Amino acid sequence: MRSFFYWLFSIALATLATAASDHTDKTGEFLWTPTVAADVLPVPEPSRAILLGVGILAIAFTYRQAWLNLKRGN
């Protein structure tokens, strides 16, 4: 059951990070003029968001394998 919750939490974290990295809100307050701010607004790139989610899951998998090997004494 612990393994199930670990993967459920990992997938939820990857999903939240993916959703948070895809910034499309351009109505924030800036300390400079809006014409300058238009040049530095984040560009939504779904491929980067997907890679972030995959990277988090890869780290979760690697961490779990390392933890299991440590517990087994290998």
PQR file with spaces between the fields and no chain letter, atoms N, CA, C, O and H, PARSE charges and radii, in Angstrom:
ATOM       1  N    MET     1       0.821   -1.188    0.000 -0.4000 1.5000
ATOM       2  CA   MET     1       0.000    0.000    0.000 -0.0000 2.0000
ATOM       3  C    MET     1       0.871    1.261    0.000  0.5500 1.7000
ATOM       4  O    MET     1       0.500    2.279   -0.584 -0.5500 1.4000
ATOM       5  N    ARG     2       2.033    1.183    0.660 -0.4000 1.5000
ATOM       6  CA   ARG     2       2.932    2.327    0.700 -0.0000 2.0000
ATOM       7  C    ARG     2       3.442    2.668   -0.692  0.5500 1.7000
ATOM       8  O    ARG     2       3.588    3.841   -1.036 -0.5500 1.4000
ATOM       9  H    ARG     2       2.334    0.355    1.135  0.4000 1.0000
ATOM      10  N    SER     3       3.711    1.649   -1.485 -0.4000 1.5000
ATOM      11  CA   SER     3       4.175    1.874   -2.850 -0.0000 2.0000
ATOM      12  C    SER     3       3.114    2.584   -3.687  0.5500 1.7000
ATOM      13  O    SER     3       3.430    3.464   -4.487 -0.5500 1.4000
ATOM      14  H    SER     3       3.593    0.697   -1.205  0.4000 1.0000
ATOM      15  N    PHE     4       1.865    2.196   -3.498 -0.4000 1.5000
ATOM      16  CA   PHE     4       0.770    2.831   -4.228 -0.0000 2.0000
ATOM      17  C    PHE     4       0.684    4.319   -3.895  0.5500 1.7000
ATOM      18  O    PHE     4       0.552    5.150   -4.793 -0.5500 1.4000
ATOM      19  H    PHE     4       1.608    1.481   -2.848  0.4000 1.0000
ATOM      20  N    PHE     5       0.758    4.655   -2.609 -0.4000 1.5000
ATOM      21  CA   PHE     5       0.689    6.059   -2.216 -0.0000 2.0000
ATOM      22  C    PHE     5       1.912    6.842   -2.686  0.5500 1.7000
ATOM      23  O    PHE     5       1.806    8.022   -3.022 -0.5500 1.4000
ATOM      24  H    PHE     5       0.866    3.980   -1.879  0.4000 1.0000
ATOM      25  N    TYR     6       3.065    6.189   -2.709 -0.4000 1.5000
ATOM      26  CA   TYR     6       4.275    6.852   -3.203 -0.0000 2.0000
ATOM      27  C    TYR     6       4.100    7.258   -4.669  0.5500 1.7000
ATOM      28  O    TYR     6       4.387    8.396   -5.041 -0.5500 1.4000
ATOM      29  H    TYR     6       3.151    5.231   -2.437  0.4000 1.0000
ATOM      30  N    TRP     7       3.634    6.332   -5.485 -0.4000 1.5000
ATOM      31  CA   TRP     7       3.456    6.637   -6.909 -0.0000 2.0000
ATOM      32  C    TRP     7       2.294    7.591   -7.139  0.5500 1.7000
ATOM      33  O    TRP     7       2.346    8.420   -8.048 -0.5500 1.4000
ATOM      34  H    TRP     7       3.402    5.408   -5.182  0.4000 1.0000
ATOM      35  N    LEU     8       1.259    7.488   -6.339 -0.4000 1.5000
ATOM      36  CA   LEU     8       0.145    8.432   -6.445 -0.0000 2.0000
ATOM      37  C    LEU     8       0.613    9.853   -6.131  0.5500 1.7000
ATOM      38  O    LEU     8       0.268   10.796   -6.843 -0.5500 1.4000
ATOM      39  H    LEU     8       1.216    6.815   -5.600  0.4000 1.0000
ATOM      40  N    PHE     9       1.392   10.001   -5.070 -0.4000 1.5000
ATOM      41  CA   PHE     9       1.926   11.308   -4.718 -0.0000 2.0000
ATOM      42  C    PHE     9       2.894   11.816   -5.783  0.5500 1.7000
ATOM      43  O    PHE     9       2.869   12.998   -6.125 -0.5500 1.4000
ATOM      44  H    PHE     9       1.672    9.235   -4.492  0.4000 1.0000
ATOM      45  N    SER    10       3.739   10.945   -6.308 -0.4000 1.5000
ATOM      46  CA   SER    10       4.700   11.351   -7.339 -0.0000 2.0000
ATOM      47  C    SER    10       3.991   11.829   -8.605  0.5500 1.7000
ATOM      48  O    SER    10       4.381   12.840   -9.189 -0.5500 1.4000
ATOM      49  H    SER    10       3.760    9.985   -6.030  0.4000 1.0000
ATOM      50  N    ILE    11       2.974   11.123   -9.022 -0.4000 1.5000
ATOM      51  CA   ILE    11       2.223   11.517  -10.214 -0.0000 2.0000
ATOM      52  C    ILE    11       1.480   12.831   -9.965  0.5500 1.7000
ATOM      53  O    ILE    11       1.421   13.691  -10.844 -0.5500 1.4000
ATOM      54  H    ILE    11       2.658   10.302   -8.548  0.4000 1.0000
ATOM      55  N    ALA    12       0.912   12.986   -8.763 -0.4000 1.5000
ATOM      56  CA   ALA    12       0.219   14.233   -8.444 -0.0000 2.0000
ATOM      57  C    ALA    12       1.196   15.409   -8.431  0.5500 1.7000
ATOM      58  O    ALA    12       0.876   16.488   -8.929 -0.5500 1.4000
ATOM      59  H    ALA    12       0.959   12.288   -8.049  0.4000 1.0000
ATOM      60  N    LEU    13       2.371   15.207   -7.870 -0.4000 1.5000
ATOM      61  CA   LEU    13       3.381   16.265   -7.844 -0.0000 2.0000
ATOM      62  C    LEU    13       3.838   16.623   -9.253  0.5500 1.7000
ATOM      63  O    LEU    13       3.985   17.803   -9.572 -0.5500 1.4000
ATOM      64  H    LEU    13       2.632   14.330   -7.465  0.4000 1.0000
ATOM      65  N    ALA    14       4.060   15.635  -10.090 -0.4000 1.5000
ATOM      66  CA   ALA    14       4.471   15.894  -11.471 -0.0000 2.0000
ATOM      67  C    ALA    14       3.375   16.627  -12.237  0.5500 1.7000
ATOM      68  O    ALA    14       3.664   17.512  -13.043 -0.5500 1.4000
ATOM      69  H    ALA    14       3.940   14.676   -9.831  0.4000 1.0000
ATOM      70  N    THR    15       2.128   16.263  -11.989 -0.4000 1.5000
ATOM      71  CA   THR    15       1.008   16.931  -12.667 -0.0000 2.0000
ATOM      72  C    THR    15       0.886   18.383  -12.222  0.5500 1.7000
ATOM      73  O    THR    15       0.679   19.271  -13.049 -0.5500 1.4000
ATOM      74  H    THR    15       1.894   15.545  -11.335  0.4000 1.0000
ATOM      75  N    LEU    16       1.012   18.628  -10.927 -0.4000 1.5000
ATOM      76  CA   LEU    16       0.941   19.999  -10.421 -0.0000 2.0000
ATOM      77  C    LEU    16       2.095   20.851  -10.944  0.5500 1.7000
ATOM      78  O    LEU    16       1.894   22.008  -11.312 -0.5500 1.4000
ATOM      79  H    LEU    16       1.180   17.907  -10.255  0.4000 1.0000
ATOM      80  N    ALA    17       3.292   20.290  -10.979 -0.4000 1.5000
ATOM      81  CA   ALA    17       4.447   21.038  -11.483 -0.0000 2.0000
ATOM      82  C    ALA    17       4.291   21.334  -12.968  0.5500 1.7000
ATOM      83  O    ALA    17       4.651   22.419  -13.426 -0.5500 1.4000
ATOM      84  H    ALA    17       3.456   19.350  -10.681  0.4000 1.0000
ATOM      85  N    THR    18       3.762   20.386  -13.716 -0.4000 1.5000
ATOM      86  CA   THR    18       3.538   20.597  -15.137 -0.0000 2.0000
ATOM      87  C    THR    18       2.520   21.703  -15.370  0.5500 1.7000
ATOM      88  O    THR    18       2.710   22.557  -16.236 -0.5500 1.4000
ATOM      89  H    THR    18       3.470   19.505  -13.343  0.4000 1.0000
ATOM      90  N    ALA    19       1.449   21.686  -14.605 -0.4000 1.5000
ATOM      91  CA   ALA    19       0.417   22.716  -14.751 -0.0000 2.0000
ATOM      92  C    ALA    19       0.941   24.082  -14.317  0.5500 1.7000
ATOM      93  O    ALA    19       0.603   25.094  -14.931 -0.5500 1.4000
ATOM      94  H    ALA    19       1.294   20.992  -13.901  0.4000 1.0000
ATOM      95  N    ALA    20       1.754   24.124  -13.279 -0.4000 1.5000
ATOM      96  CA   ALA    20       2.268   25.403  -12.780 -0.0000 2.0000
ATOM      97  C    ALA    20       3.321   25.993  -13.703  0.5500 1.7000
ATOM      98  O    ALA    20       3.479   27.212  -13.757 -0.5500 1.4000
ATOM      99  H    ALA    20       2.029   23.302  -12.780  0.4000 1.0000
ATOM     100  N    SER    21       4.033   25.159  -14.421 -0.4000 1.5000
ATOM     101  CA   SER    21       5.095   25.677  -15.290 -0.0000 2.0000
ATOM     102  C    SER    21       4.557   26.257  -16.588  0.5500 1.7000
ATOM     103  O    SER    21       5.258   27.001  -17.273 -0.5500 1.4000
ATOM     104  H    SER    21       3.904   24.168  -14.377  0.4000 1.0000
ATOM     105  N    ASP    22       3.334   25.927  -16.928 -0.4000 1.5000
ATOM     106  CA   ASP    22       2.739   26.424  -18.160 -0.0000 2.0000
ATOM     107  C    ASP    22       2.016   27.733  -17.863  0.5500 1.7000
ATOM     108  O    ASP    22       0.787   27.768  -17.796 -0.5500 1.4000
ATOM     109  H    ASP    22       2.765   25.322  -16.372  0.4000 1.0000
ATOM     110  N    HIS    23       2.780   28.809  -17.685 -0.4000 1.5000
ATOM     111  CA   HIS    23       2.226   30.120  -17.345 -0.0000 2.0000
ATOM     112  C    HIS    23       1.678   30.794  -18.589  0.5500 1.7000
ATOM     113  O    HIS    23       2.419   31.071  -19.532 -0.5500 1.4000
ATOM     114  H    HIS    23       3.778   28.781  -17.739  0.4000 1.0000
ATOM     115  N    THR    24       0.408   31.049  -18.591 -0.4000 1.5000
ATOM     116  CA   THR    24      -0.175   31.790  -19.702 -0.0000 2.0000
ATOM     117  C    THR    24      -0.860   33.058  -19.215  0.5500 1.7000
ATOM     118  O    THR    24      -1.445   33.789  -20.015 -0.5500 1.4000
ATOM     119  H    THR    24      -0.194   30.824  -17.826  0.4000 1.0000
ATOM     120  N    ASP    25      -0.798   33.331  -17.909 -0.4000 1.5000
ATOM     121  CA   ASP    25      -1.410   34.528  -17.334 -0.0000 2.0000
ATOM     122  C    ASP    25      -0.502   35.721  -17.581  0.5500 1.7000
ATOM     123  O    ASP    25       0.628   35.762  -17.092 -0.5500 1.4000
ATOM     124  H    ASP    25      -0.323   32.738  -17.259  0.4000 1.0000
ATOM     125  N    LYS    26      -0.991   36.683  -18.332 -0.4000 1.5000
ATOM     126  CA   LYS    26      -0.184   37.849  -18.663 -0.0000 2.0000
ATOM     127  C    LYS    26      -0.767   39.124  -18.071  0.5500 1.7000
ATOM     128  O    LYS    26      -0.526   40.216  -18.585 -0.5500 1.4000
ATOM     129  H    LYS    26      -1.908   36.650  -18.729  0.4000 1.0000
ATOM     130  N    THR    27      -1.536   38.989  -16.990 -0.4000 1.5000
ATOM     131  CA   THR    27      -2.181   40.158  -16.409 -0.0000 2.0000
ATOM     132  C    THR    27      -1.528   40.580  -15.100  0.5500 1.7000
ATOM     133  O    THR    27      -2.128   41.347  -14.347 -0.5500 1.4000
ATOM     134  H    THR    27      -1.732   38.102  -16.573  0.4000 1.0000
ATOM     135  N    GLY    28      -0.328   40.109  -14.804 -0.4000 1.5000
ATOM     136  CA   GLY    28       0.346   40.440  -13.557 -0.0000 2.0000
ATOM     137  C    GLY    28       0.794   41.885  -13.513  0.5500 1.7000
ATOM     138  O    GLY    28       0.844   42.566  -14.537 -0.5500 1.4000
ATOM     139  H    GLY    28       0.160   39.486  -15.416  0.4000 1.0000
ATOM     140  N    GLU    29       1.121   42.349  -12.309 -0.4000 1.5000
ATOM     141  CA   GLU    29       1.599   43.711  -12.150 -0.0000 2.0000
ATOM     142  C    GLU    29       3.106   43.740  -12.374  0.5500 1.7000
ATOM     143  O    GLU    29       3.831   42.848  -11.933 -0.5500 1.4000
ATOM     144  H    GLU    29       1.081   41.796  -11.477  0.4000 1.0000
ATOM     145  N    PHE    30       3.560   44.771  -13.060 -0.4000 1.5000
ATOM     146  CA   PHE    30       4.974   44.899  -13.363 -0.0000 2.0000
ATOM     147  C    PHE    30       5.499   46.198  -12.774  0.5500 1.7000
ATOM     148  O    PHE    30       4.742   47.142  -12.549 -0.5500 1.4000
ATOM     149  H    PHE    30       2.971   45.495  -13.418  0.4000 1.0000
ATOM     150  N    LEU    31       6.784   46.233  -12.531 -0.4000 1.5000
ATOM     151  CA   LEU    31       7.418   47.439  -12.009 -0.0000 2.0000
ATOM     152  C    LEU    31       7.880   48.355  -13.127  0.5500 1.7000
ATOM     153  O    LEU    31       8.393   49.444  -12.872 -0.5500 1.4000
ATOM     154  H    LEU    31       7.398   45.466  -12.713  0.4000 1.0000
ATOM     155  N    TRP    32       7.701   47.920  -14.353 -0.4000 1.5000
ATOM     156  CA   TRP    32       8.109   48.738  -15.495 -0.0000 2.0000
ATOM     157  C    TRP    32       6.922   48.900  -16.436  0.5500 1.7000
ATOM     158  O    TRP    32       5.831   48.398  -16.163 -0.5500 1.4000
ATOM     159  H    TRP    32       7.284   47.036  -14.560  0.4000 1.0000
ATOM     160  N    THR    33       7.131   49.581  -17.509 -0.4000 1.5000
ATOM     161  CA   THR    33       6.031   49.875  -18.430 -0.0000 2.0000
ATOM     162  C    THR    33       5.567   48.612  -19.146  0.5500 1.7000
ATOM     163  O    THR    33       6.363   47.700  -19.369 -0.5500 1.4000
ATOM     164  H    THR    33       8.016   49.989  -17.731  0.4000 1.0000
ATOM     165  N    PRO    34       4.301   48.550  -19.503 -0.5600 1.5000
ATOM     166  CA   PRO    34       3.777   47.356  -20.175  0.2800 2.0000
ATOM     167  C    PRO    34       4.437   47.074  -21.522  0.5500 1.7000
ATOM     168  O    PRO    34       4.476   45.919  -21.945 -0.5500 1.4000
ATOM     169  N    THR    35       4.948   48.072  -22.194 -0.4000 1.5000
ATOM     170  CA   THR    35       5.587   47.799  -23.488 -0.0000 2.0000
ATOM     171  C    THR    35       6.884   47.041  -23.292  0.5500 1.7000
ATOM     172  O    THR    35       7.217   46.171  -24.097 -0.5500 1.4000
ATOM     173  H    THR    35       4.917   49.010  -21.850  0.4000 1.0000
ATOM     174  N    VAL    36       7.619   47.351  -22.242 -0.4000 1.5000
ATOM     175  CA   VAL    36       8.846   46.610  -21.947 -0.0000 2.0000
ATOM     176  C    VAL    36       8.500   45.229  -21.409  0.5500 1.7000
ATOM     177  O    VAL    36       9.178   44.249  -21.717 -0.5500 1.4000
ATOM     178  H    VAL    36       7.349   48.058  -21.589  0.4000 1.0000
ATOM     179  N    ALA    37       7.452   45.153  -20.610 -0.4000 1.5000
ATOM     180  CA   ALA    37       7.056   43.881  -20.009 -0.0000 2.0000
ATOM     181  C    ALA    37       6.613   42.873  -21.068  0.5500 1.7000
ATOM     182  O    ALA    37       6.768   41.668  -20.872 -0.5500 1.4000
ATOM     183  H    ALA    37       6.901   45.949  -20.359  0.4000 1.0000
ATOM     184  N    ALA    38       6.078   43.340  -22.162 -0.4000 1.5000
ATOM     185  CA   ALA    38       5.630   42.424  -23.209 -0.0000 2.0000
ATOM     186  C    ALA    38       6.798   41.646  -23.802  0.5500 1.7000
ATOM     187  O    ALA    38       6.611   40.542  -24.312 -0.5500 1.4000
ATOM     188  H    ALA    38       5.952   44.319  -22.321  0.4000 1.0000
ATOM     189  N    ASP    39       7.993   42.206  -23.740 -0.4000 1.5000
ATOM     190  CA   ASP    39       9.164   41.523  -24.283 -0.0000 2.0000
ATOM     191  C    ASP    39       9.690   40.434  -23.355  0.5500 1.7000
ATOM     192  O    ASP    39      10.389   39.531  -23.816 -0.5500 1.4000
ATOM     193  H    ASP    39       8.145   43.103  -23.325  0.4000 1.0000
ATOM     194  N    VAL    40       9.379   40.490  -22.070 -0.4000 1.5000
ATOM     195  CA   VAL    40       9.939   39.538  -21.122 -0.0000 2.0000
ATOM     196  C    VAL    40       8.900   38.594  -20.526  0.5500 1.7000
ATOM     197  O    VAL    40       9.208   37.867  -19.582 -0.5500 1.4000
ATOM     198  H    VAL    40       8.812   41.223  -21.695  0.4000 1.0000
ATOM     199  N    LEU    41       7.691   38.587  -21.049 -0.4000 1.5000
ATOM     200  CA   LEU    41       6.673   37.677  -20.545 -0.0000 2.0000
ATOM     201  C    LEU    41       7.053   36.239  -20.877  0.5500 1.7000
ATOM     202  O    LEU    41       7.673   35.988  -21.910 -0.5500 1.4000
ATOM     203  H    LEU    41       7.441   39.178  -21.817  0.4000 1.0000
ATOM     204  N    PRO    42       6.688   35.289  -20.012 -0.5600 1.5000
ATOM     205  CA   PRO    42       7.026   33.895  -20.287  0.2800 2.0000
ATOM     206  C    PRO    42       6.291   33.378  -21.521  0.5500 1.7000
ATOM     207  O    PRO    42       5.129   33.709  -21.755 -0.5500 1.4000
ATOM     208  N    VAL    43       6.974   32.584  -22.282 -0.4000 1.5000
ATOM     209  CA   VAL    43       6.389   31.979  -23.470 -0.0000 2.0000
ATOM     210  C    VAL    43       5.934   30.573  -23.100  0.5500 1.7000
ATOM     211  O    VAL    43       6.754   29.758  -22.677 -0.5500 1.4000
ATOM     212  H    VAL    43       7.918   32.315  -22.092  0.4000 1.0000
ATOM     213  N    PRO    44       4.652   30.271  -23.247 -0.5600 1.5000
ATOM     214  CA   PRO    44       4.189   28.927  -22.888  0.2800 2.0000
ATOM     215  C    PRO    44       4.744   27.888  -23.864  0.5500 1.7000
ATOM     216  O    PRO    44       4.532   27.973  -25.074 -0.5500 1.4000
ATOM     217  N    GLU    45       5.440   26.933  -23.323 -0.4000 1.5000
ATOM     218  CA   GLU    45       5.992   25.854  -24.134 -0.0000 2.0000
ATOM     219  C    GLU    45       5.560   24.533  -23.514  0.5500 1.7000
ATOM     220  O    GLU    45       6.139   24.102  -22.517 -0.5500 1.4000
ATOM     221  H    GLU    45       5.613   26.864  -22.341  0.4000 1.0000
ATOM     222  N    PRO    46       4.565   23.892  -24.083 -0.5600 1.5000
ATOM     223  CA   PRO    46       4.062   22.642  -23.504  0.2800 2.0000
ATOM     224  C    PRO    46       5.120   21.544  -23.446  0.5500 1.7000
ATOM     225  O    PRO    46       5.079   20.697  -22.553 -0.5500 1.4000
ATOM     226  N    SER    47       6.061   21.546  -24.381 -0.4000 1.5000
ATOM     227  CA   SER    47       7.074   20.490  -24.366 -0.0000 2.0000
ATOM     228  C    SER    47       7.948   20.583  -23.117  0.5500 1.7000
ATOM     229  O    SER    47       8.346   19.557  -22.565 -0.5500 1.4000
ATOM     230  H    SER    47       6.094   22.233  -25.106  0.4000 1.0000
ATOM     231  N    ARG    48       8.251   21.800  -22.668 -0.4000 1.5000
ATOM     232  CA   ARG    48       9.032   21.946  -21.434 -0.0000 2.0000
ATOM     233  C    ARG    48       8.248   21.485  -20.228  0.5500 1.7000
ATOM     234  O    ARG    48       8.809   20.878  -19.315 -0.5500 1.4000
ATOM     235  H    ARG    48       7.929   22.633  -23.117  0.4000 1.0000
ATOM     236  N    ALA    49       6.966   21.764  -20.211 -0.4000 1.5000
ATOM     237  CA   ALA    49       6.122   21.331  -19.103 -0.0000 2.0000
ATOM     238  C    ALA    49       6.057   19.805  -19.044  0.5500 1.7000
ATOM     239  O    ALA    49       6.114   19.218  -17.964 -0.5500 1.4000
ATOM     240  H    ALA    49       6.510   22.257  -20.953  0.4000 1.0000
ATOM     241  N    ILE    50       5.940   19.177  -20.190 -0.4000 1.5000
ATOM     242  CA   ILE    50       5.893   17.714  -20.235 -0.0000 2.0000
ATOM     243  C    ILE    50       7.228   17.124  -19.793  0.5500 1.7000
ATOM     244  O    ILE    50       7.256   16.141  -19.052 -0.5500 1.4000
ATOM     245  H    ILE    50       5.893   19.654  -21.068  0.4000 1.0000
ATOM     246  N    LEU    51       8.329   17.714  -20.241 -0.4000 1.5000
ATOM     247  CA   LEU    51       9.647   17.232  -19.825 -0.0000 2.0000
ATOM     248  C    LEU    51       9.852   17.396  -18.323  0.5500 1.7000
ATOM     249  O    LEU    51      10.498   16.555  -17.698 -0.5500 1.4000
ATOM     250  H    LEU    51       8.307   18.512  -20.843  0.4000 1.0000
ATOM     251  N    LEU    52       9.321   18.451  -17.741 -0.4000 1.5000
ATOM     252  CA   LEU    52       9.406   18.627  -16.296 -0.0000 2.0000
ATOM     253  C    LEU    52       8.670   17.504  -15.579  0.5500 1.7000
ATOM     254  O    LEU    52       9.192   16.936  -14.619 -0.5500 1.4000
ATOM     255  H    LEU    52       8.796   19.134  -18.249  0.4000 1.0000
ATOM     256  N    GLY    53       7.467   17.180  -16.033 -0.4000 1.5000
ATOM     257  CA   GLY    53       6.715   16.092  -15.420 -0.0000 2.0000
ATOM     258  C    GLY    53       7.416   14.749  -15.553  0.5500 1.7000
ATOM     259  O    GLY    53       7.462   13.971  -14.600 -0.5500 1.4000
ATOM     260  H    GLY    53       7.044   17.641  -16.812  0.4000 1.0000
ATOM     261  N    VAL    54       7.960   14.477  -16.727 -0.4000 1.5000
ATOM     262  CA   VAL    54       8.686   13.222  -16.941 -0.0000 2.0000
ATOM     263  C    VAL    54       9.947   13.183  -16.074  0.5500 1.7000
ATOM     264  O    VAL    54      10.301   12.136  -15.533 -0.5500 1.4000
ATOM     265  H    VAL    54       7.922   15.109  -17.501  0.4000 1.0000
ATOM     266  N    GLY    55      10.614   14.321  -15.947 -0.4000 1.5000
ATOM     267  CA   GLY    55      11.817   14.387  -15.118 -0.0000 2.0000
ATOM     268  C    GLY    55      11.517   14.127  -13.656  0.5500 1.7000
ATOM     269  O    GLY    55      12.284   13.437  -12.984 -0.5500 1.4000
ATOM     270  H    GLY    55      10.326   15.171  -16.387  0.4000 1.0000
ATOM     271  N    ILE    56      10.425   14.661  -13.152 -0.4000 1.5000
ATOM     272  CA   ILE    56      10.046   14.413  -11.758 -0.0000 2.0000
ATOM     273  C    ILE    56       9.739   12.938  -11.541  0.5500 1.7000
ATOM     274  O    ILE    56      10.130   12.367  -10.522 -0.5500 1.4000
ATOM     275  H    ILE    56       9.802   15.221  -13.697  0.4000 1.0000
ATOM     276  N    LEU    57       9.049   12.321  -12.481 -0.4000 1.5000
ATOM     277  CA   LEU    57       8.766   10.885  -12.358 -0.0000 2.0000
ATOM     278  C    LEU    57      10.042   10.050  -12.461  0.5500 1.7000
ATOM     279  O    LEU    57      10.166    9.031  -11.782 -0.5500 1.4000
ATOM     280  H    LEU    57       8.731   12.785  -13.308  0.4000 1.0000
ATOM     281  N    ALA    58      10.981   10.466  -13.293 -0.4000 1.5000
ATOM     282  CA   ALA    58      12.250    9.741  -13.398 -0.0000 2.0000
ATOM     283  C    ALA    58      13.043    9.840  -12.097  0.5500 1.7000
ATOM     284  O    ALA    58      13.651    8.862  -11.663 -0.5500 1.4000
ATOM     285  H    ALA    58      10.880   11.295  -13.844  0.4000 1.0000
ATOM     286  N    ILE    59      13.037   11.002  -11.484 -0.4000 1.5000
ATOM     287  CA   ILE    59      13.727   11.161  -10.202 -0.0000 2.0000
ATOM     288  C    ILE    59      13.039   10.317   -9.131  0.5500 1.7000
ATOM     289  O    ILE    59      13.709    9.703   -8.300 -0.5500 1.4000
ATOM     290  H    ILE    59      12.543   11.796  -11.837  0.4000 1.0000
ATOM     291  N    ALA    60      11.707   10.284   -9.147 -0.4000 1.5000
ATOM     292  CA   ALA    60      10.970    9.460   -8.185 -0.0000 2.0000
ATOM     293  C    ALA    60      11.310    7.981   -8.370  0.5500 1.7000
ATOM     294  O    ALA    60      11.490    7.260   -7.388 -0.5500 1.4000
ATOM     295  H    ALA    60      11.164   10.782   -9.822  0.4000 1.0000
ATOM     296  N    PHE    61      11.399    7.530   -9.609 -0.4000 1.5000
ATOM     297  CA   PHE    61      11.744    6.131   -9.876 -0.0000 2.0000
ATOM     298  C    PHE    61      13.156    5.820   -9.396  0.5500 1.7000
ATOM     299  O    PHE    61      13.387    4.787   -8.767 -0.5500 1.4000
ATOM     300  H    PHE    61      11.252    8.115  -10.406  0.4000 1.0000
ATOM     301  N    THR    62      14.100    6.710   -9.691 -0.4000 1.5000
ATOM     302  CA   THR    62      15.491    6.494   -9.287 -0.0000 2.0000
ATOM     303  C    THR    62      15.626    6.491   -7.769  0.5500 1.7000
ATOM     304  O    THR    62      16.335    5.655   -7.209 -0.5500 1.4000
ATOM     305  H    THR    62      13.912    7.549  -10.202  0.4000 1.0000
ATOM     306  N    TYR    63      14.948    7.423   -7.102 -0.4000 1.5000
ATOM     307  CA   TYR    63      14.991    7.482   -5.650 -0.0000 2.0000
ATOM     308  C    TYR    63      14.429    6.203   -5.042  0.5500 1.7000
ATOM     309  O    TYR    63      14.989    5.665   -4.087 -0.5500 1.4000
ATOM     310  H    TYR    63      14.372    8.102   -7.556  0.4000 1.0000
ATOM     311  N    ARG    64      13.321    5.717   -5.599 -0.4000 1.5000
ATOM     312  CA   ARG    64      12.722    4.500   -5.059 -0.0000 2.0000
ATOM     313  C    ARG    64      13.643    3.301   -5.240  0.5500 1.7000
ATOM     314  O    ARG    64      13.774    2.476   -4.336 -0.5500 1.4000
ATOM     315  H    ARG    64      12.866    6.154   -6.376  0.4000 1.0000
ATOM     316  N    GLN    65      14.278    3.202   -6.398 -0.4000 1.5000
ATOM     317  CA   GLN    65      15.207    2.087   -6.624 -0.0000 2.0000
ATOM     318  C    GLN    65      16.395    2.154   -5.667  0.5500 1.7000
ATOM     319  O    GLN    65      16.824    1.130   -5.134 -0.5500 1.4000
ATOM     320  H    GLN    65      14.171    3.873   -7.132  0.4000 1.0000
ATOM     321  N    ALA    66      16.922    3.348   -5.452 -0.4000 1.5000
ATOM     322  CA   ALA    66      18.045    3.509   -4.526 -0.0000 2.0000
ATOM     323  C    ALA    66      17.622    3.157   -3.102  0.5500 1.7000
ATOM     324  O    ALA    66      18.380    2.517   -2.372 -0.5500 1.4000
ATOM     325  H    ALA    66      16.574    4.179   -5.885  0.4000 1.0000
ATOM     326  N    TRP    67      16.430    3.564   -2.703 -0.4000 1.5000
ATOM     327  CA   TRP    67      15.945    3.261   -1.364 -0.0000 2.0000
ATOM     328  C    TRP    67      15.751    1.753   -1.175  0.5500 1.7000
ATOM     329  O    TRP    67      16.117    1.201   -0.138 -0.5500 1.4000
ATOM     330  H    TRP    67      15.814    4.084   -3.296  0.4000 1.0000
ATOM     331  N    LEU    68      15.178    1.098   -2.175 -0.4000 1.5000
ATOM     332  CA   LEU    68      14.984   -0.354   -2.074 -0.0000 2.0000
ATOM     333  C    LEU    68      16.314   -1.094   -2.029  0.5500 1.7000
ATOM     334  O    LEU    68      16.459   -2.060   -1.279 -0.5500 1.4000
ATOM     335  H    LEU    68      14.880    1.547   -3.018  0.4000 1.0000
ATOM     336  N    ASN    69      17.287   -0.652   -2.822 -0.4000 1.5000
ATOM     337  CA   ASN    69      18.613   -1.284   -2.780 -0.0000 2.0000
ATOM     338  C    ASN    69      19.286   -1.085   -1.435  0.5500 1.7000
ATOM     339  O    ASN    69      19.966   -1.985   -0.941 -0.5500 1.4000
ATOM     340  H    ASN    69      17.170    0.133   -3.431  0.4000 1.0000
ATOM     341  N    LEU    70      19.106    0.071   -0.845 -0.4000 1.5000
ATOM     342  CA   LEU    70      19.695    0.340    0.463 -0.0000 2.0000
ATOM     343  C    LEU    70      19.053   -0.539    1.524  0.5500 1.7000
ATOM     344  O    LEU    70      19.743   -1.066    2.397 -0.5500 1.4000
ATOM     345  H    LEU    70      18.554    0.802   -1.246  0.4000 1.0000
ATOM     346  N    LYS    71      17.743   -0.700    1.458 -0.4000 1.5000
ATOM     347  CA   LYS    71      17.042   -1.536    2.434 -0.0000 2.0000
ATOM     348  C    LYS    71      17.418   -3.004    2.290  0.5500 1.7000
ATOM     349  O    LYS    71      17.482   -3.725    3.286 -0.5500 1.4000
ATOM     350  H    LYS    71      17.182   -0.272    0.749  0.4000 1.0000
ATOM     351  N    ARG    72      17.666   -3.455    1.068 -0.4000 1.5000
ATOM     352  CA   ARG    72      18.034   -4.852    0.830 -0.0000 2.0000
ATOM     353  C    ARG    72      19.487   -5.135    1.169  0.5500 1.7000
ATOM     354  O    ARG    72      19.875   -6.289    1.352 -0.5500 1.4000
ATOM     355  H    ARG    72      17.614   -2.870    0.259  0.4000 1.0000
ATOM     356  N    GLY    73      20.288   -4.084    1.254 -0.4000 1.5000
ATOM     357  CA   GLY    73      21.697   -4.260    1.574 -0.0000 2.0000
ATOM     358  C    GLY    73      22.569   -4.530    0.368  0.5500 1.7000
ATOM     359  O    GLY    73      23.681   -5.036    0.519 -0.5500 1.4000
ATOM     360  H    GLY    73      19.973   -3.146    1.106  0.4000 1.0000
ATOM     361  N    ASN    74      22.096   -4.206   -0.830 -0.4000 1.5000
ATOM     362  CA   ASN    74      22.886   -4.427   -2.047 -0.0000 2.0000
ATOM     363  C    ASN    74      23.840   -3.308   -2.287  0.5500 1.7000
ATOM     364  O    ASN    74      24.583   -3.330   -3.268 -0.5500 1.4000
ATOM     365  H    ASN    74      21.193   -3.796   -0.953  0.4000 1.0000
